[in-house]
Structures are given as structure tokens and as C-alpha cells.
Amino acid sequence: MTEHEKPQIEFPCQYPIKVLGDAHSELQQHVVHVMNSYAPGFAESDITSKQSSKGKWQSITVVITATGKPQLDSIFAALKTSARVKMVL
């Protein structure tokens, strides 16, 4: 692998997605809605969340079984449609 090549992901695989945004129940509802739409077999028990020390921000991590790059691209785009979402990793 050369220095400029990205490592290839072998699908299907367990893939963590982290969403950072405003600490609000609507943020988690949005994440659940997107995962139900794009990640078959997703369970809400696959979610972990943490709030910032002052309670303003929240990070939500979801581990899904990713089936391919198009699925991940769709999930990332759908997550970014909420104004409460500030970053998706």
C-alpha cells in the first residue's frame, strides 16, 4: 500500500458511527430513525451516548453491520439533515 492509498474495508463488517450534536432527545430520535431506515437489523441496544460535562453536547455511537460504501454514504447524508447534528464520524 502506498502512502496515499486509503485502506479498503471488507464488507460486511461491524462499523461504528459517531454523531456529535446538541444534547436533546430529538438528536437520539433522529439517529434511531436513520438507522432503522438504512441499517437492517439495527437495535437500539447498539447505541451508546455520552453528554459533555456541562450538558450542552452529546455524542452518540452506533455500531452497525455495514454492507457497503453506498449504505454508509446514505447514512452519513441522512444523519446530517438534522440541524441538531454538528458532526458525523
JOCOR-V991169 format. One record per pair of residues at least 12 apart in sequence whose C-alpha atoms are under 7 Angstrom apart, sorted by the first residue. I is the first residue (numbers start at 1). GAP is how many residues later the second one is. If there is no record, write none. Layout:
i-><I,I>
gap-><GAP,GAP>
This chain:
i-><11,11,11,12,12,12,12,13,13,13,14,14,14,14,15,15,15,15,16,16,16,16,17,17,17,17,18,18,18,18,18,18,19,19,19,19,19,19,19,20,20,20,20,20,20,20,21,21,21,21,21,21,21,22,22,22,22,22,23,23,23,23,23,27,31,34,34,34,38,38,39,42,46,46,47,47,47,48,48,48,49,76>
gap-><55,56,57,53,54,55,56,52,53,54,49,50,51,52,48,49,50,51,45,46,47,48,44,45,46,72,41,42,43,44,70,71,40,41,42,66,68,69,70,38,39,40,65,66,67,68,36,37,38,63,64,65,66,34,35,36,62,63,28,32,33,34,35,57,48,41,44,45,33,37,25,22,16,17,13,14,15,12,13,14,12,12>
